[in-house]
Amino acid sequence: MTSSAARTLTTALLLALATGGRVFAAEPPVGVDHHMHVHSPAILGFLPGYCASPSRTSPCDPAFSLPLTADDALAALDGAGVRRGWLLSTGYLAESPMMSPPDPRAADILRSANDFTVAQARAHPDRLAAFIGINPLTDTALPEIARWRGDPAVMGVKLHLTNSGLDLRSQADVARLAAVFRAAADARLVVLIHMRTRAPDYGPRDVEVFLRDVLPAARGGPVVIAHAAGWGGTNPYTLGALGAFADALERNPALGRKLWFDLAQVCDERTPPADREALAAVIRRIGVSHFVAGSDWPFVRDLQRYYAETYPLLPLSPEEWRIIRNAGPDRPKR
């Protein structure tokens, strides 16, 4: 037996043990990890000031600042038997309003971070797909999308509304976000968006604005909403937002034709069983084929354990997991 086959079989056995004997097929736990990060050298140099900024609302997770490389990400994928990873640039951090005072080199740091991320995908085209990072509220956003237009190594754009300080209840902010969606659609890029904002009552109201005023700007292009419309974990805000998506898609299924939600960090052993059941129920309402696998690596260092033990804590059937394991958008045709 080859080492790859042994690793796959081990993963399958771990999945069976973690799910009370429910047997999953002996195949990779997921085809693609749709949510991974590797900081560029420019961002690693920027992080000490960013993490110490008085405008941050919480301290940086120690895992966030680790000087990891693309080789580390590939080793994590290999250890879990995962074929490919979406590598999401963290360049948007440089232009975050959480950095106070703003770094005068912010635009250069952002571009350098995107250059770095794309270079990793070029070096490993069969394993990594690059997503550039931007802040949709800055003047560099649209030029940065245009800079990568037509580059086969770039699959998409990563947006982080919390980090960018974007307010879905501000008409001006929403107009900026819609313009980014239009630019991404014109460039044939997938949009992956961390949609939760800083609004303390984030939820259905924000989903309504997104569906009405932002998603149509994608013009049918693929959109993936990170963390199942939250920012990690399962709580009333995530469930409320996801429930609002379910309501809208039940009224108009066409809205979901090119819409997915990643499951990065939405459930672990600390998630109450009632919340796990509630999340599984709303996933079924939306349709399991609209959900894709993701880890938010390196916040999860051990991908094998994550996919073998943590993911199955969400009470879905083996067939539902099979669908999620293989779901996800293709690269838009150019």
Legacy VTK file of the C-alpha trace (Angstrom):
# vtk DataFile Version 3.0
C-alpha trace
ASCII
DATASET POLYDATA
POINTS 334 float
0.000 0.000 0.000
1.344 3.438 -0.893
1.739 6.097 1.789
-0.998 8.134 0.079
-3.409 5.202 0.111
-2.588 4.442 3.735
-3.233 8.068 4.685
-6.582 8.033 2.891
-7.621 4.792 4.599
-6.559 6.158 7.995
-8.636 9.290 7.428
-11.658 7.211 6.492
-11.304 5.069 9.630
-10.960 8.178 11.792
-14.114 9.568 10.226
-15.960 6.366 11.058
-14.783 6.440 14.666
-15.618 10.126 15.064
-19.147 9.629 13.781
-20.155 6.685 15.922
-19.361 4.049 13.341
-20.940 5.768 10.334
-18.625 4.705 7.522
-17.428 7.231 4.967
-15.937 6.140 1.659
-12.158 5.687 1.604
-11.435 8.841 -0.346
-9.974 12.253 0.519
-11.928 13.923 3.334
-12.559 16.888 1.039
-11.541 17.668 -2.499
-10.658 21.300 -1.837
-10.056 23.287 1.333
-11.752 26.542 0.317
-10.327 28.735 3.093
-6.581 28.906 3.864
-4.107 31.725 4.546
-0.353 32.207 4.371
0.966 35.662 5.303
3.445 37.286 2.953
6.736 38.623 4.350
5.316 42.148 4.006
2.270 41.274 6.109
4.387 39.472 8.711
6.381 42.664 9.086
3.172 44.686 9.384
1.453 42.463 11.951
3.206 43.575 15.156
1.932 47.127 14.699
-1.474 45.942 13.553
-1.936 43.589 16.502
-0.873 46.334 18.924
-3.136 48.949 17.340
-5.551 50.673 19.781
-8.290 50.386 17.146
-8.399 46.604 17.371
-11.339 45.280 19.369
-9.582 42.081 20.481
-6.029 40.715 20.650
-4.602 38.790 17.732
-4.816 35.013 18.038
-1.232 33.698 18.408
-1.820 31.362 15.451
-2.556 34.418 13.336
1.027 35.691 13.510
2.930 32.452 12.955
5.592 32.785 10.215
4.269 29.873 8.178
4.940 29.266 4.498
3.193 27.722 1.513
5.244 24.584 2.158
3.636 24.383 5.603
0.193 24.723 4.009
0.997 21.983 1.508
2.253 19.713 4.289
-1.025 20.279 6.147
-3.003 19.391 3.030
-0.873 16.288 2.470
-1.308 15.172 6.062
-5.082 15.360 5.716
-5.190 13.849 2.221
-6.720 17.008 0.728
-5.924 17.581 -2.935
-6.128 21.374 -3.283
-6.371 24.557 -1.241
-7.663 28.057 -1.887
-4.939 30.402 -0.675
-6.518 33.685 0.393
-4.264 36.737 0.513
-4.287 38.702 3.752
-3.272 41.882 1.945
-6.527 43.574 2.970
-5.144 43.815 6.527
-2.796 46.580 5.422
-5.669 48.943 4.597
-7.853 48.059 7.564
-9.196 50.900 9.725
-8.184 48.679 12.639
-4.627 49.870 11.954
-4.248 53.137 13.799
-2.550 55.293 12.760
-2.723 54.078 9.149
0.521 52.746 7.736
1.707 55.096 4.968
2.944 52.038 3.053
-0.460 50.313 3.182
-1.126 50.188 -0.555
2.363 48.849 -1.269
1.999 46.207 1.456
-1.334 45.102 0.003
0.100 44.764 -3.488
3.155 42.905 -2.191
0.929 40.485 -0.264
-1.101 39.776 -3.385
2.054 39.321 -5.463
3.280 36.804 -2.897
0.024 34.827 -2.797
-0.221 34.597 -6.575
3.420 33.485 -6.759
2.619 30.535 -4.469
-0.209 29.441 -6.763
2.055 29.771 -9.804
4.663 27.598 -8.090
2.069 24.918 -7.208
-0.656 25.210 -9.860
-1.993 21.710 -9.212
-2.350 22.292 -5.467
-3.075 25.974 -4.766
-5.462 28.575 -6.186
-4.789 32.243 -5.400
-7.280 34.837 -4.173
-6.108 38.432 -4.014
-7.165 40.492 -0.984
-8.599 44.019 -1.067
-10.547 46.447 1.089
-13.615 47.393 -1.008
-13.800 50.840 0.623
-10.356 51.989 -0.529
-9.316 53.613 -3.779
-6.896 50.753 -4.471
-9.651 48.108 -4.666
-10.747 48.413 -8.290
-7.245 49.033 -9.695
-5.987 45.960 -7.841
-8.670 43.773 -9.413
-7.796 45.246 -12.823
-4.096 44.505 -12.225
-4.790 40.768 -12.077
-7.434 40.587 -14.774
-6.769 37.674 -17.105
-4.046 36.101 -14.946
-4.663 32.328 -14.959
-3.047 31.939 -11.527
-5.703 34.135 -9.887
-9.000 32.425 -9.158
-10.730 35.063 -7.090
-10.975 38.001 -4.713
-11.127 37.754 -0.909
-13.151 40.402 0.962
-13.391 40.784 4.735
-16.142 43.202 5.725
-15.376 43.182 9.448
-11.723 43.974 8.892
-12.545 46.569 6.242
-15.018 48.405 8.453
-17.739 48.125 5.829
-21.320 48.791 6.944
-24.053 47.047 4.953
-26.475 49.684 6.269
-24.544 52.504 4.597
-25.651 53.220 1.033
-22.207 54.559 0.167
-20.458 51.448 1.494
-22.895 49.145 -0.279
-22.323 50.988 -3.553
-18.559 50.466 -3.171
-19.057 46.780 -2.449
-21.350 46.338 -5.461
-18.726 48.000 -7.680
-16.168 45.431 -6.498
-18.579 42.610 -7.290
-19.092 44.021 -10.796
-15.345 44.336 -11.342
-14.777 40.766 -10.163
-17.508 39.507 -12.487
-15.980 41.375 -15.429
-12.589 39.844 -14.585
-14.137 36.350 -14.305
-13.110 35.991 -10.664
-14.810 34.144 -7.818
-15.717 36.376 -4.862
-15.142 34.933 -1.395
-16.584 37.273 1.208
-16.436 37.337 4.990
-19.838 38.991 5.151
-20.417 39.565 8.841
-19.902 43.198 9.781
-19.275 44.926 13.091
-22.992 45.706 13.531
-23.931 44.432 17.010
-27.293 43.244 15.658
-25.918 41.769 12.419
-28.359 39.369 10.815
-31.397 39.230 8.509
-31.424 42.972 7.831
-27.895 42.790 6.436
-28.676 39.696 4.370
-31.633 41.500 2.801
-29.373 44.387 1.708
-26.725 41.999 0.393
-29.215 40.014 -1.684
-30.969 43.083 -3.040
-28.107 45.503 -3.662
-24.851 43.513 -3.862
-25.308 39.952 -5.119
-26.928 41.037 -8.436
-23.698 42.910 -9.234
-21.938 39.521 -9.459
-23.904 39.004 -12.706
-24.180 35.283 -12.143
-20.537 34.833 -11.192
-19.620 32.516 -8.317
-19.859 33.913 -4.779
-18.758 32.069 -1.634
-19.766 33.409 1.783
-17.197 32.585 4.440
-17.931 30.966 7.792
-21.554 30.222 6.804
-22.328 33.972 6.945
-20.749 34.440 10.385
-17.162 34.951 11.530
-16.520 31.533 13.030
-18.550 29.547 15.516
-22.288 29.026 15.586
-24.348 31.606 17.454
-27.698 33.416 17.074
-26.153 35.961 14.683
-24.795 33.322 12.314
-27.988 31.278 12.510
-30.104 34.400 11.977
-28.157 35.444 8.888
-28.074 31.945 7.450
-31.786 31.544 8.181
-32.468 34.744 6.254
-30.592 33.289 3.280
-32.708 30.139 3.575
-35.919 32.183 3.594
-34.844 34.142 0.514
-33.701 31.061 -1.411
-36.956 29.278 -0.655
-38.838 32.249 -2.130
-36.493 32.558 -5.105
-34.240 29.533 -5.700
-32.550 31.288 -8.635
-30.692 33.500 -6.144
-28.609 30.504 -5.121
-27.596 29.343 -8.580
-23.968 30.446 -8.054
-23.946 30.931 -4.286
-22.044 28.833 -1.759
-21.195 29.026 1.940
-17.953 27.705 3.397
-17.974 25.820 6.699
-14.618 27.087 7.960
-14.553 27.056 11.758
-18.340 26.999 12.255
-18.506 24.013 14.586
-16.240 22.317 17.120
-16.431 20.421 20.402
-17.398 23.643 22.217
-20.498 24.147 20.042
-23.631 23.203 22.022
-25.485 20.208 20.530
-28.617 22.339 20.046
-26.647 24.805 17.915
-25.176 21.964 15.873
-28.690 20.668 15.208
-29.930 24.146 14.313
-27.046 24.680 11.903
-27.593 21.300 10.247
-31.285 22.124 9.833
-30.645 25.420 8.057
-27.976 23.795 5.871
-30.632 21.336 4.725
-33.092 24.162 4.071
-30.603 25.920 1.817
-29.355 22.649 0.310
-26.148 20.836 1.216
-24.771 21.325 -2.311
-24.469 25.046 -1.484
-21.922 24.332 1.275
-18.203 23.776 0.799
-15.359 22.634 3.011
-12.911 25.064 4.561
-10.609 25.264 7.559
-9.303 28.853 7.953
-5.837 27.294 8.261
-3.528 28.037 10.122
-6.065 28.653 12.897
-6.521 24.890 12.534
-2.989 23.514 12.495
-3.887 19.820 12.258
-6.089 19.484 9.173
-6.319 15.704 9.487
-7.869 15.952 12.936
-10.059 18.858 11.841
-11.613 17.006 8.934
-11.682 13.600 10.631
-12.972 14.614 14.069
-14.252 18.191 14.129
-16.258 18.313 10.920
-18.356 15.211 11.728
-19.573 16.881 14.941
-22.087 18.598 12.683
-24.961 16.065 12.519
-25.214 15.435 8.787
-25.552 12.080 7.063
-22.695 10.368 5.193
-24.407 11.226 1.902
-24.744 14.877 2.897
-21.061 14.943 3.832
-20.196 13.321 0.502
-21.955 16.153 -1.321
-20.208 18.837 0.744
-16.875 17.081 0.363
-17.074 17.463 -3.415
-19.011 20.738 -3.726
-17.686 24.087 -4.864
-17.497 26.495 -7.779
-15.293 25.936 -10.785
-12.946 28.594 -12.057
-15.089 31.000 -14.158
-14.585 30.607 -17.887
-12.542 33.383 -19.468
LINES 1 335
334 0 1 2 3 4 5 6 7 8 9 10 11 12 13 14 15 16 17 18 19 20 21 22 23 24 25 26 27 28 29 30 31 32 33 34 35 36 37 38 39 40 41 42 43 44 45 46 47 48 49 50 51 52 53 54 55 56 57 58 59 60 61 62 63 64 65 66 67 68 69 70 71 72 73 74 75 76 77 78 79 80 81 82 83 84 85 86 87 88 89 90 91 92 93 94 95 96 97 98 99 100 101 102 103 104 105 106 107 108 109 110 111 112 113 114 115 116 117 118 119 120 121 122 123 124 125 126 127 128 129 130 131 132 133 134 135 136 137 138 139 140 141 142 143 144 145 146 147 148 149 150 151 152 153 154 155 156 157 158 159 160 161 162 163 164 165 166 167 168 169 170 171 172 173 174 175 176 177 178 179 180 181 182 183 184 185 186 187 188 189 190 191 192 193 194 195 196 197 198 199 200 201 202 203 204 205 206 207 208 209 210 211 212 213 214 215 216 217 218 219 220 221 222 223 224 225 226 227 228 229 230 231 232 233 234 235 236 237 238 239 240 241 242 243 244 245 246 247 248 249 250 251 252 253 254 255 256 257 258 259 260 261 262 263 264 265 266 267 268 269 270 271 272 273 274 275 276 277 278 279 280 281 282 283 284 285 286 287 288 289 290 291 292 293 294 295 296 297 298 299 300 301 302 303 304 305 306 307 308 309 310 311 312 313 314 315 316 317 318 319 320 321 322 323 324 325 326 327 328 329 330 331 332 333
